[in-house]
Amino acid sequence: MARLLLLDDQPRAHRVLQSILVRGEHSCDAFGTPSEAWQCLVGRVKYDLAIVEPKLECGVDGLDFVRWVRASGLLGALPIVIYTRAADMVSVRAALALRPQNYLIKPYDDQAIYQEIGKLPHPRWHASLLVEEAAAAQTGGLALEEIRDERRRLADALGGMAAAWREQKEENLFQTRGDALITMARKAGAPGFAAHLSALANEAEWKLLDDDAGIERAQIAERLEHACAVLKALCGVPEDKQGAAVAEVDDGRMAREENDRRWWQSADCSAGPVISTAELMNNVAGMNACPVIESAADAFQMAVSANVASLDSISRLVARDPGLAVQILVSVNHLNREAIDPMDSPRAAVGWLGAARLQGLCRSMITVEARHFQPVTWERYWMFQVGVAHMSEFICSALEWGHLTPVAYTAGLIHDMGQLILLRLHPASYPAITNYVRNRRIARHEGERRYLGSSVREIGAEFLAAKRFPECYLNVIRWVDDPAGATDGMDIVGVVSLARYLCVKYQIGDGGECLDALPSDIHDTPAAQVLRGRVFPSFNWRGFMSQAHAKVLRLKNELRGKG
């Protein structure tokens, strides 16, 4: 697990990066100015990687932070990635002169970010500053509490030395105290600090040859104070809250949300749906756009506003998010009414729409907040949807159904898109239904019907029915829970239904299902019963399951950024 520091004054940049990192169980703290980022780095130290945007909207140069880091004798080894919208040669040269780990062009790409995390040294860079307590105690023949005392004494000595430097006018304090301070650092298991103090002593010796050394004395004192602050941070001295953003909360809105959540949790569906099904469907039919999760909408807007020559980065985003994929297909087929058949490829739709229309789409997008997916979390739900997409492709390949492969991935990705619509209309419904189906060990679509009078599949189909959506996807959305009931496209419906079963069984992400409601054997699934009659009798189901298990293991690592 890595901890990242982000310097970027665009709030959507933090939301996008955090949504990427959390899938791999990494974390990120964001700051809007170089001074905030620097103060927090000094106060916390244990960041494994910094991602920096030099071109800040506030007009401050983000590279100032990189310069301060590289000039620091203690923090200079922090790995830094420049991730920016600036691609001109002047900007590139200025950044590369500061020795970043890499220089990347926005928008953020999850594969690129995980590649940079994969380059981080083991142990992390800050491990060379301070040896782990147990190892330092063993090496020095001391007890843990003695090591901690030595480190506290070292911090006090650094602070006292800094104050003395500011007061002294002539004496080079390193000549009288330097050796003792360096010995104290080594005894405390702080080799990085010992080396830093040795270098500082040598520097002080020649700097103070100048008769007018007031400025140099102040600089040396400042660097000793800096060393003291870094040591305290590494030792776990409670950090202050410098640089921490204070969120503004709308108390009225939060109170309404809490009341809504309690109502859904306490609602009794034993006598029938807890809300009007007809009213729900009227609201669904009246929606003009498919909701998109907030972080995905931010990433899409960043990619569109980057004004890059190629639309590949936008296509990759759309191909990995169910809400974006649906909205792109809805938009392109609404505009391209002259075509005989609706367009079924989100990637092709991005190219057809072009940059200008995509910018307009950004302005009309409606969003859903990720926090409403509790108790599952959006990241695990996203992994489930993308997992179904990849497994649908895999099944088509295993069955040698090449004619279905082009649409299999998208069909798996968007099969549950009705959930986004329901969350937009009734955010508190998701946790209530999830807890209900898991407590009663029933299939999710059964719980949805008890609460809503319909399933999210029916909600998704209702939304798309009047929007000239490709029929191949509508069949999947309608019938994925009951592939035998499909009147058309039974092959692709069976494929996605089986992919969904495998993702639930092997827990690729979390679709909010109850594992206990799942058939224990693949042959008992509705999907297998449909597909069995559509493949050769000699098809090796045992070999297929072995291959599927291996695919699942690879896919889990890929989706967590470890592939």
C-alpha positions in Angstrom: 0.0 0.0 0.0 1.4 3.4 -1.0 0.6 6.8 0.3 0.6 9.6 -2.3 0.8 13.4 -2.0 -1.0 15.3 -4.8 -0.3 18.9 -5.6 -3.1 20.1 -7.8 -5.6 22.9 -7.1 -8.4 21.3 -9.1 -10.8 19.4 -6.8 -11.8 17.0 -9.5 -8.2 16.0 -9.9 -8.1 14.7 -6.4 -11.4 12.9 -6.8 -10.2 11.2 -9.9 -6.9 10.1 -8.5 -8.4 8.9 -5.2 -10.9 6.8 -7.2 -8.1 5.2 -9.1 -5.8 4.6 -6.1 -8.4 3.1 -3.7 -8.9 0.1 -5.9 -5.3 -0.9 -5.1 -5.8 0.1 -1.5 -3.6 3.1 -1.8 -4.4 6.6 -0.4 -3.8 10.2 -1.4 -3.8 13.6 0.3 -4.3 16.6 -2.0 -3.1 20.2 -1.6 -3.6 23.3 -3.7 -0.4 25.2 -3.2 3.3 24.3 -3.0 3.6 25.7 0.5 0.7 23.6 1.8 2.2 20.5 0.2 5.6 21.2 1.6 4.4 21.9 5.2 2.4 18.6 5.2 5.4 16.6 3.8 7.6 18.0 6.6 4.9 17.3 9.2 4.1 13.7 8.0 7.2 12.6 5.9 5.9 9.1 5.1 4.6 9.8 1.6 5.8 7.3 -0.9 5.3 9.3 -4.0 4.3 12.9 -5.0 2.3 13.7 -8.1 2.7 17.3 -9.1 0.9 19.6 -11.5 3.2 22.6 -12.3 0.6 24.7 -14.0 -1.7 25.6 -11.0 -4.8 27.6 -11.7 -3.9 29.9 -8.8 -0.9 31.2 -10.8 1.8 29.7 -8.4 4.5 27.5 -10.0 3.9 23.9 -8.7 7.6 23.2 -9.4 8.5 25.3 -6.4 7.5 22.3 -4.3 9.8 20.0 -6.3 12.7 22.5 -5.9 12.2 22.6 -2.1 12.1 18.8 -1.9 15.3 18.4 -4.0 17.1 21.1 -1.9 16.3 19.3 1.3 19.1 17.1 2.6 16.5 14.8 4.3 13.5 14.7 1.9 15.3 15.0 -1.4 14.9 11.3 -2.3 11.1 11.5 -2.4 10.0 10.1 -5.8 8.1 12.7 -7.8 6.0 12.3 -10.9 5.1 15.4 -12.9 1.5 14.8 -14.2 0.4 17.9 -16.2 -1.5 19.3 -19.1 1.6 21.1 -20.3 3.4 19.4 -23.1 5.5 22.3 -24.5 9.3 21.8 -24.6 10.0 24.7 -22.1 7.8 23.1 -19.4 9.2 19.6 -20.0 12.8 20.8 -19.8 12.2 22.8 -16.6 10.6 19.8 -15.0 13.2 17.2 -16.1 16.0 19.4 -14.7 14.5 18.6 -11.2 15.0 14.8 -11.7 11.4 13.5 -11.5 10.6 9.8 -11.7 8.5 10.5 -14.8 6.8 13.2 -16.8 3.2 12.3 -17.8 0.5 14.2 -19.7 -3.0 14.4 -18.4 -5.7 13.1 -18.2 -4.9 10.6 -15.4 -4.5 7.1 -16.6 -4.9 4.3 -14.0 -2.4 2.0 -15.7 0.2 4.7 -15.9 -0.3 5.6 -12.2 0.0 2.0 -11.1 3.1 1.6 -13.2 4.7 4.6 -11.3 3.7 3.1 -8.0 5.3 -0.2 -9.1 8.6 1.6 -9.6 8.8 2.7 -6.0 11.9 1.3 -4.1 11.6 -1.4 -1.5 12.0 -0.5 1.3 10.6 3.0 0.7 12.9 6.0 0.5 12.2 7.3 4.0 13.3 4.0 5.5 16.9 5.2 5.1 16.3 8.1 7.5 15.2 6.2 10.5 15.7 2.5 11.2 12.6 0.7 12.4 12.4 0.7 16.2 12.8 -3.0 16.8 15.7 -3.4 14.4 17.4 -0.3 15.9 17.0 -1.7 19.4 18.4 -5.1 18.5 21.4 -3.5 16.7 22.2 -1.2 19.5 21.5 -3.6 22.3 18.8 -1.4 23.8 15.2 -1.8 24.8 12.4 -0.3 22.7 11.7 2.4 25.3 15.4 3.3 25.4 15.5 3.8 21.6 12.4 6.0 21.9 14.1 8.0 24.6 17.2 8.4 22.5 15.1 9.7 19.6 13.3 12.1 21.8 16.6 13.4 23.2 17.9 13.8 19.6 14.9 15.8 18.6 15.3 18.1 21.7 19.0 18.4 20.9 18.3 19.4 17.3 15.8 22.0 18.4 18.2 23.4 21.0 21.0 23.5 18.5 18.8 25.5 16.1 17.9 28.0 18.7 21.6 28.4 19.7 22.6 29.0 16.0 20.1 31.9 15.8 21.6 33.5 19.0 25.4 32.9 18.4 27.3 35.5 16.5 30.8 34.0 16.2 31.2 30.4 17.4 30.8 27.5 15.0 28.6 25.3 17.2 29.4 22.2 15.1 33.0 22.4 16.4 31.8 22.0 20.0 28.6 20.0 19.6 28.6 18.4 16.2 30.4 15.1 17.0 28.2 14.5 20.0 25.0 15.2 18.0 26.1 12.9 15.2 26.9 10.1 17.7 23.5 10.7 19.3 21.8 10.2 15.9 23.7 7.0 15.2 22.8 5.6 18.7 19.1 6.5 18.0 19.1 4.4 14.8 18.8 7.5 12.6 21.5 7.1 10.0 19.9 9.5 7.6 20.1 12.3 10.2 23.7 11.4 11.1 24.7 11.8 7.4 22.7 15.0 7.1 24.4 16.5 10.2 27.8 15.5 8.9 27.1 17.3 5.6 25.7 20.3 7.4 28.8 20.5 9.7 31.1 20.5 6.6 29.0 23.1 5.0 28.9 25.3 8.1 32.7 25.2 8.3 33.4 26.9 5.0 30.3 29.1 5.0 31.3 30.8 8.3 34.7 31.8 7.0 32.9 34.9 5.6 33.0 37.8 8.0 29.3 38.6 7.3 27.7 35.2 8.1 24.4 36.3 9.5 22.4 34.9 6.6 24.3 31.6 6.6 23.6 31.2 10.4 19.9 31.7 9.8 19.9 29.2 7.0 21.7 26.6 9.1 19.3 27.2 12.0 16.4 26.7 9.6 17.8 23.4 8.4 18.3 22.2 11.9 14.6 23.1 12.7 13.6 21.3 9.6 15.5 18.2 10.7 13.9 18.4 14.1 10.4 18.6 12.5 11.1 15.6 10.2 12.4 13.5 13.1 9.3 14.2 15.2 7.1 13.3 12.3 8.9 10.0 11.7 8.8 9.2 15.4 5.0 9.6 15.5 4.8 12.9 17.4 1.3 14.1 16.8 1.3 16.2 13.7 -0.5 19.5 13.5 -3.3 20.0 11.0 -1.4 22.3 8.7 -2.5 22.0 5.1 -5.6 20.0 6.0 -8.6 21.1 4.1 -11.8 21.7 6.1 -14.8 20.4 4.3 -17.9 22.6 4.2 -20.9 20.5 5.0 -24.5 21.5 4.2 -26.1 20.5 7.5 -29.6 20.7 6.1 -28.8 18.4 3.2 -27.0 15.9 5.5 -30.0 15.8 7.9 -32.4 15.1 5.0 -30.1 12.3 3.8 -29.9 10.8 7.2 -33.7 10.8 7.6 -34.1 9.3 4.2 -31.6 6.5 5.0 -33.4 5.7 8.3 -36.7 5.5 6.4 -35.4 3.1 3.9 -33.7 1.0 6.5 -36.9 0.7 8.6 -39.3 0.3 5.7 -41.4 -2.8 5.8 -41.8 -4.4 2.3 -43.7 -7.5 3.6 -47.0 -6.0 2.4 -45.7 -4.8 -1.0 -43.3 -2.3 -2.5 -42.4 0.6 -0.2 -42.6 3.2 -3.0 -45.0 3.6 -6.0 -43.7 1.5 -8.9 -45.6 3.5 -11.4 -44.2 6.8 -10.1 -40.7 5.3 -10.1 -41.0 4.3 -13.7 -42.4 7.7 -14.7 -39.4 9.3 -13.1 -37.1 6.9 -14.9 -38.7 7.6 -18.2 -38.3 11.3 -17.7 -34.6 11.2 -17.2 -32.7 12.6 -20.2 -29.2 11.3 -19.3 -27.6 8.3 -17.7 -26.1 9.2 -14.3 -22.3 8.8 -14.0 -20.4 8.3 -10.8 -18.8 11.6 -9.8 -15.2 10.6 -10.0 -15.7 9.1 -13.5 -17.4 12.4 -14.6 -14.5 14.3 -13.3 -12.0 12.1 -15.2 -14.0 12.5 -18.4 -14.1 16.2 -18.0 -10.3 16.3 -17.4 -9.7 14.2 -20.5 -12.0 16.3 -22.7 -10.5 19.6 -21.5 -6.9 18.3 -22.1 -7.4 19.2 -25.9 -5.1 16.3 -26.9 -4.8 15.4 -30.6 -6.0 11.9 -30.0 -9.2 10.8 -28.4 -7.7 7.5 -27.2 -7.6 8.6 -23.5 -11.3 9.5 -23.6 -12.1 6.2 -25.3 -10.3 4.2 -22.6 -12.2 6.0 -19.8 -15.6 5.4 -21.5 -14.7 1.7 -22.1 -14.1 1.3 -18.3 -17.2 3.0 -16.8 -20.8 1.8 -17.2 -22.4 5.2 -16.8 -20.1 6.8 -19.4 -20.5 3.9 -21.8 -24.3 4.1 -21.7 -24.4 7.9 -21.9 -22.0 8.0 -24.9 -24.2 5.4 -26.8 -27.3 7.3 -25.9 -25.9 10.5 -27.2 -24.4 9.2 -30.4 -27.6 7.3 -31.4 -29.8 10.3 -30.5 -27.7 12.5 -32.9 -27.1 9.8 -35.5 -30.7 9.0 -36.3 -30.0 8.6 -40.0 -28.0 5.4 -39.4 -30.0 2.2 -40.1 -28.7 0.4 -37.0 -27.8 2.1 -33.7 -24.1 2.3 -33.0 -23.0 -0.4 -30.4 -19.3 0.5 -29.8 -18.6 3.2 -27.1 -15.1 3.6 -28.5 -16.4 4.3 -32.1 -19.0 6.6 -30.6 -16.3 8.7 -29.0 -14.7 9.2 -32.4 -18.0 10.0 -34.1 -19.0 12.6 -31.5 -15.6 14.4 -31.7 -14.1 16.9 -29.3 -16.7 19.7 -29.6 -19.7 17.4 -28.9 -17.9 15.7 -26.0 -17.3 19.1 -24.4 -21.1 19.7 -24.6 -21.7 16.4 -23.1 -19.6 17.4 -20.1 -21.9 20.3 -19.4 -25.1 18.2 -19.5 -23.8 15.2 -17.4 -25.6 14.3 -14.2 -23.7 12.5 -11.4 -24.1 10.1 -8.5 -21.9 10.3 -5.4 -19.8 7.3 -4.7 -20.6 7.3 -0.9 -24.2 6.1 -1.7 -22.8 2.7 -2.5 -22.3 1.8 1.1 -21.9 -0.8 2.5 -20.2 -2.1 -0.7 -18.2 1.0 -1.9 -18.2 2.3 -5.4 -14.7 0.9 -6.1 -15.7 -2.7 -5.4 -18.9 -2.2 -7.3 -16.9 -0.8 -10.3 -14.5 -3.8 -10.1 -17.5 -6.1 -10.3 -18.9 -4.4 -13.4 -15.6 -4.4 -15.2 -15.0 -7.9 -14.1 -18.2 -9.1 -15.7 -17.2 -7.3 -18.9 -13.8 -9.0 -19.0 -15.3 -12.4 -18.1 -17.9 -12.0 -20.8 -15.1 -11.6 -23.3 -13.3 -14.6 -21.9 -16.4 -16.8 -22.1 -17.0 -15.8 -25.8 -13.4 -16.8 -26.5 -13.7 -20.1 -24.6 -16.9 -21.0 -26.5 -15.3 -19.9 -29.8 -18.1 -17.4 -30.4 -16.0 -14.8 -32.1 -19.1 -13.1 -33.6 -20.1 -12.1 -30.1 -16.8 -10.9 -28.8 -17.1 -7.3 -30.1 -20.2 -6.6 -28.0 -19.5 -9.0 -25.1 -17.3 -6.6 -23.1 -19.7 -3.7 -23.3 -22.7 -5.9 -22.6 -21.1 -7.1 -19.4 -20.0 -3.6 -18.4 -23.5 -2.0 -18.7 -25.7 -4.9 -17.7 -26.4 -3.4 -14.3 -26.7 0.3 -15.4 -30.2 0.6 -13.9 -28.5 0.7 -10.5 -27.0 4.1 -11.3 -30.5 5.4 -12.2 -32.0 4.1 -9.0 -29.2 5.7 -7.0 -29.8 9.0 -8.6 -33.5 8.9 -7.8 -33.3 7.1 -4.3 -29.7 7.2 -3.0 -30.6 5.5 0.3 -32.2 2.5 -1.4 -29.0 0.7 -2.2 -27.7 0.0 1.4 -31.3 -0.9 2.5 -31.8 -3.4 -0.3 -28.2 -4.8 0.1 -28.6 -5.4 3.8 -32.1 -6.9 3.2 -31.0 -9.5 0.6 -27.9 -10.5 2.6 -29.8 -10.9 5.9 -32.4 -13.0 4.2 -30.0 -14.8 1.8 -32.0 -14.2 -1.3 -31.0 -13.0 -4.8 -30.7 -9.3 -5.2 -33.3 -9.0 -8.0 -35.8 -10.6 -5.6 -35.1 -8.1 -2.9 -35.3 -5.2 -5.4 -38.8 -6.3 -6.5 -40.0 -6.5 -2.9 -38.8 -3.0 -2.2 -39.6 -1.4 -5.6 -42.0 -3.6 -7.4 -39.4 -4.0 -10.1 -35.7 -4.8 -10.5 -32.9 -2.5 -11.6 -32.9 -4.5 -14.9 -36.4 -3.3 -15.5 -35.4 0.2 -14.5 -32.5 0.2 -16.9 -34.6 -1.1 -19.7 -37.3 1.5 -19.1 -34.8 4.2 -19.3 -33.2 3.0 -22.6 -36.3 1.8 -24.3 -37.1 5.2 -25.9 -33.5 6.1 -26.6 -32.7 4.1 -29.7 -30.3 1.9 -27.7 -28.8 -1.2 -29.4 -31.2 -4.1 -29.0 -28.3 -6.5 -28.2 -27.6 -4.6 -25.0 -31.3 -4.2 -24.1 -31.8 -7.9 -24.2 -28.9 -8.4 -21.8 -30.2 -5.7 -19.4 -33.7 -7.2 -19.5 -32.9 -10.9 -19.2 -29.5 -11.3 -17.5 -31.2 -12.8 -14.4 -33.4 -15.1 -16.5 -31.6 -15.9 -19.7 -34.1 -18.6 -20.7 -36.8 -15.9 -20.9 -35.0 -13.9 -23.6 -36.9 -13.8 -26.8 -33.9 -12.7 -28.8 -30.1 -12.7 -28.4 -30.1 -15.6 -26.0 -26.5 -16.4 -26.7 -25.1 -13.0 -25.4 -27.6 -13.0 -22.5 -26.3 -16.4 -21.4 -22.7 -15.3 -21.7 -23.2 -12.2 -19.5 -25.3 -14.1 -17.1 -22.6 -16.8 -16.7 -19.9 -14.1 -16.4 -21.9 -12.4 -13.6 -22.2 -15.8 -11.8 -18.4 -16.3 -12.0 -17.7 -12.8 -10.7 -20.0 -13.3 -7.7 -18.7 -16.8 -7.0 -15.0 -15.7 -7.1 -15.7 -12.3 -5.5 -14.3 -10.0 -8.2 -15.4 -6.8 -6.6 -18.9 -6.7 -5.1 -22.2 -6.4 -6.9 -24.3 -6.3 -3.8 -25.4 -9.9 -4.2 -25.8 -12.6 -1.5 -23.3 -15.5 -1.9 -25.7 -17.9 -0.2 -28.3 -17.3 -2.9 -25.9 -18.5 -5.6 -26.1 -22.0 -7.1 -23.1 -24.0 -5.8 -22.4 -25.7 -9.1 -22.1 -23.9 -12.5 -24.3 -26.5 -14.1 -27.2 -25.4 -11.9 -27.1 -21.8 -13.1 -29.8 -20.6 -15.5 -26.9 -19.4 -17.8 -25.3 -22.9 -18.0 -28.7 -24.5 -18.8 -29.2 -22.1 -21.7 -25.6 -22.4 -23.0 -25.4 -26.1 -22.7 -27.8 -26.6 -25.6 -25.9 -24.1 -27.7 -22.4 -25.5 -27.5 -20.9 -28.8 -28.8 -21.8 -31.8 -26.6 -18.0 -32.5 -26.3 -17.4 -29.1 -24.7 -15.1 -29.6 -21.7 -16.9 -27.8 -18.8 -14.3 -28.9 -16.3 -11.5 -27.5 -18.4 -13.5 -24.3 -18.9 -13.8 -23.8 -15.1 -10.1 -24.4 -14.6 -9.3 -21.7 -17.2 -12.0 -19.4 -15.7 -10.4 -19.7 -12.2 -6.9 -18.8 -13.6 -8.5 -15.8 -15.5 -10.2 -14.6 -12.3 -6.9 -14.6 -10.4 -5.2 -12.5 -13.2 -8.2 -10.2 -13.4 -8.3 -9.5 -9.7 -4.7 -8.4 -9.7 -5.2 -6.2 -12.9 -8.2 -4.4 -11.4 -6.3 -3.7 -8.2 -3.4 -2.3 -10.2 -1.1 -5.2 -9.4 -1.1 -6.8 -12.8 
